[in-house]
Amino acid sequence: MSSGSDCQAQPLTKPALGEKEVTELVDRVFGLKVSWVRPLPSYDDQNFHLRVSRSKGAAEGADEYVLKITNSEDSQEPDLIEAQTRAMMFLSAEGFPSATPYLTKDGNIMSLEAGGTGPGNKKYMVRLLTYLPGTPVAKIATNAQIFYEIGKLAASLDKALSEKFHHPSVKSLHRGQFIWNLANVPLLDQYIDALGQNKYREVVEQVIEQFKMKVIPKLSSFRACINHGDLNDHNVLVDSSSASLENPQYRVSGILDFSDMSYGYYVFEVAIAIMYMMIESPDPLSVGGHVLAGFESVLPLTEEERGALFLLVSGRFSQSLVIAAHTALRYPENTEYLMITAKTGWKHLMRMFEVGQEAVEKRWFETAKAYGRQASA
């Protein structure tokens, strides 16, 4: 859910290409004939799901793609988009279910194109990515098994990126003021007026103050890595690997949207995954233990990292809720999509603070410990 590369309010940069423009662009840039196209929801980029028809004798390949048109602000950072795309290609080669780009007619992974009918001569970076099959986690009845799998995925993905991904563009992932990096919860001070004056604002102000006091001083003790940064319930696709309707077993079939990638810490990724998996669960406070168990099956957290988990999860809730409220003021026509998390997010954040850090952590850590006992039994 990228929202510009820094923490200042950006001009309206979201692309607004029509389906006819998209069809012409795919033909001109990628040399493919579009047979149908439909828009996909997006935060501040523009995405289209499309099918192409191949002429006889054409090279074999996928028939379905996602055309990703990056907002004009982020399009001015080609190194960053290159790093994200190369990371996707690397992960796919490592066996992760990640999309890969279809090359332009010039043999490039992306192209800067003019488009849209808005004021000024805006340019947008366009990429054509393979379409990944599966159902978003947001649309399934979640269970402990998929939460565990997503925790395991979060650790495995960050570990692979941090230990083996060495493309020259990787230095662009040092994004100091990037509002979605979990270290930057204190920057929410600049957006908090979007909430108005109410009980929600009071809780967010409490999160920000505690974050400054208890998390920021400990960052140097956390283990650094590259974060995907947005393993939310719409960015993780799954399919069922069992025929049981009562207790379906899921596997991850797709990882979407690498636009929030940045250097961070391993504990950030597990906190982000916990927060987004809580959104869809009827028993949200139990979720963290299952995600944590999956994560720690690959990469056990240190005591310092575990001690920050409650505030990191609370911090991500605050980022998502405050930035959505702020962005909805800028893009009122996109309010419904922007406020998806808010539907249940406020309720969950308030509940966490009602129950309290000690009780929530006790539940998470005891659940995770139970997995360890099962494994050694």
N, C-alpha and C positions, 0 to 999 in steps of 0.2 A: 504494500500500500504506500508506495512512494509518494512524497509530497514535496518535490523540489529538492535541490541538493543542499540547501542551507535552511536556516530557521527563520528567514524573513518571509513575509507574505509575498507570494509571487504574483505577477500579472496572470491574466487568464491565458493559459498556454495549451489547454486540452485540444487535441486535434478534432476536426469536425468534418471528416471526409464522408461523402455519400457512397452508396453501393456502386454506382456507375463509375465514380472516380477510383474506387478500390479495384474494380474489374480492369480498368484501363492501366492502373499502376502495376498490377501483378503481371499483366501481359508485357508492358514496356520494360519493367525492371528485371523480372524473373523469367520472362518468356513462356509463361503458362496461361492457358485459357481457363477462365473461371466458369464453372457450370452452375454453381449456386453459392450464395454468400449470405451470412447473417451476422449481425452485431453481437458481441459478447459484453457483459458488464465490465466496467473498469473504473479505477479510482481517478486517475488523471491522465492516463494514456487512452488510446483507442484500439480495441482488439476486434478482429473479425474471424469467424470460423468459415472456412471455404473449402469447396471441393473443386478439383481441376479435372478437365477431360484431356486425355492424352491422345495424340494422333497415332495412327498405326506406325509401328517401327520406332516410336519414341522410346527413350531410355526408361527402364523400369524405375519405379519409385512409389512413394506414398501418393494417395489421391486426396487426402484431407490434410489441411494445414491451418495454422493460426497466423494471420497477418497481424503483427504487433507494430503499432505506430506510436512512437514515444513522444511525449509532450515536448514542445519546442524548447522549454527551459533545460530539461535533461538531455535533449538532443545536442546541446552545445558541449557535451562531455563525451566525445566518442571513445576515449580510452576506457571510461567507466563501463559503457555499453559493451565494448569489446571484451572487457574482463568478465562481465556477466555471461556473455555468450560463449566465450572460451571455457568458462567454468562448466557450463551446461554440456558442452562437447566432451570435456574431460570426464565429467561424471557419467555420461552415457557410455563412454569407452570403459569406465570402471565397473559397469554393470548396474548403475542406478537408473531408474526409469525417468530419464530427463529428456526433454525435447532437444532436437538438433536443427541447425539452420539449413535451409535450402539456399544454395549459393545464387547470387545475382548472375545475370548474363556475362558480367565482367569477372566473375569468379570470386566475388567478395561476400562476406557474411552479413553485410548490411549496406544500406545506401541512404544518403541524405537527400530528401525529396521535398519540393514545394508542394503545398496542397491545402485544400480547404477554402472557404469563402470569407474568412474573417479579415479584419483590418491588418494591414502590414503584410510584408512578404515573409511569412513564417515558414521555417523549414523543419521537417520532422525526420528522425531516423526511422527507417522501416526495415523490418526483418520478417522473413517467412519461416516459421518454425513448424516442425512436424507436429501433427495433432496427436495428443495422448488419449487413449481410451480410458474409461473408468467413470466412477461416480464420485463427486466431491463428498468429503466426510460430512459436510453440512447437510447432506440429503439422505444419510443412512441413520438407522437406529444404532447409535454407538454402543460399544461394550468395552470391557476391560482389555480384551485381547487387542483391539485396534489401537487403544491408547498406548499399550505396551509397545506395539510395532512402531508407532510414530515416535515414541521416545528413543527407541533403538535406531530408527532412521536418522533422527536429529543428531545423535552422537556420531554415527557412522559417516554421515555426509560431511560434517564439520571436520572430523578427523582426516578423511581423505583429502579434502581441500587444503587443510593446513599442512599436511605432511607431504603431499605429492604434487600439488598444483603450482607450477612455477613459471607461468607465462609472464613476459615483460609487463603486460598491462596490469598485473596484480597490484602494483603500487598505488593505483588509482582507488583501491578499496580502503585506503586511509581517508575516511570522510569525517573530519573532525567535528563539523557543526551539523551533521546530518540528523534531522529531527527524529528519524525512526531508529537511530542507534540507541540501544537501551541505556547507555551511559549518559545520554542527553535528556533524561527525564527533567532535570532542573530547567531546561529551556522552555518547558511548558508554561512557565510564568508569563511568557510573552503572548500566549494564546488563551489564557484562562478566562478572559472576559467574555469569550464566546459562550460560556456556561451561564452567564448572568449571576445573580446572587441567590443561592439555594443550598440545600444540605449536600448536594453532589459536589459543589465547588469546595465546601468545607473539607470533605474527605480527600479530594485531590490535593488541596493545599497541605493537608496533613501528610499525604504520600510524598509530596515534593520535599517537604522539610525533613522528614525522616530519611529520605533517600540521600539528601545532602549530608546529613549527619552520620548515617550508618553504612551507606553503600559506597559513596564516592571515595572516602578515605581508604577503603579496602580493595579498590580496583587493582592496585598493583600486586596484590597477593593472589588474584585470580589467574588461571591459565589462559593465555591469549590464543586466539584462533581466528579463522575466517568464518563469519556467520552467514547462513542463508538469510536469516533475519525476518522471515515472514511465513513460517510453516503454519498457516492458518487453515481453518476448516474448509475454505474454498480453494486453497492452493495445494492440498493433498488429495489425490484421486486414489480410490481403492476399487478392487473387484473382489467378489466373494470366491474363496478357494474351497468352499464346502457346499454340499447340497442341503445341509440342515437349515431349515427355516427358523427353528426355535433358537438355535445358537450358532449363527453364521460365523465363519472364520474369514477374516479379511486379510488381503495383502495389499501393500501400496503399489499402485500401477502407474502413478504419475506424480511428479513434483513440478509445480508451476511457479512462475513469477520470481525471477532472481533479481528484480530491480532494487531490493532493499539490502543486497549483499554489502557487507562492510567488515573491516577488522573489528573484532570484539573479543568475547570470552566464551568459553564452552558453556558456562552456567547461564549466559544470556539465552542460548538456543533452547535449553530445556525449559526455562521460565516462559519464553514466548510460546512454545508448544503447549505447555500446561494451560496458559491463559486462554488460548484459542480453543483448545479441546473442552475447556469448562463451558464455553458458550453453548455447546449443543447437548450438554449432558443434563438429565433430570436430577442427578445427584452431583452437582459441580464440585463440592468440596472433597469428594473422594477421588477425583480425576488425577490430581497431582501425584499421588502415590504410584499409580499404574504407569504414567508417563515417566516418572523418575526411575522406576524399576527398569524399564526398557532402556533408558539412557545409561543407567549405571551398569547394565549388563555389558556395555561396551567401554564406558568411561566413568568409573566411580568419582563422585564429587569429593572435594576436600571439605574439612569442617568449616572453613571460612566461606566456601561457595554455598554449602548447604544453609549456613546461617543467614545468607542474603536472599535466599530463594523467595520467601514471602514478600519482601519488599520489591524484588524484581518482577514478580508476577503482578503485584499491585501497580507497579510502575508501568508495565505494558498495558494493563487495563486503562490507566490514566492517559497514556499516549493515545491509544486508539480512540477513546471517548472524547478527549479534548480536541484532537486534530480533526476528527469527524465533524464535531460541532462547528469548528472554525471553517473547515472546507465547505460544509453545507451552506454557510453564509455566502461563500464565493460562487458556488455552483448549485443554486437552488433547484435547478432542473434534475440534479443527480442525487437529491436528498435521500430518496428511498434506498439506493445502493449504499451511500455513504453511512447511513445510520443502521446498517444490518447488525453490527456488533452492539449498538446501543440498546437494541430491543431487550436483551437480557444482560448485557454487560454491566449496567449500573446496578442491577439487582445483585449480581454476583460480587462486585467490588464492595458494596455496602455490607453484604453478608459476611465476607471475609473479615471486615473490620469489626462487625458485631461479635463474631465468634472469637476473634483475637488471634494474634500470630502464634502464640504458644500452642493453642488447641489445634489450629489448622496444620501447623508443622508436625505435631505429634501424629496426627492422622496420616499425613503423607509419608512420614518416615517409617511408621509401623507397617503400612501397606507395602512399601518398598522392601522392608526387612523380611516380610512374609514370603516374597518371591525368592529371596536369597535362601531361606530355610527350605523352600520346595526344591530349589536347584541342588542343594547339598544332601537332601534326604535320599 
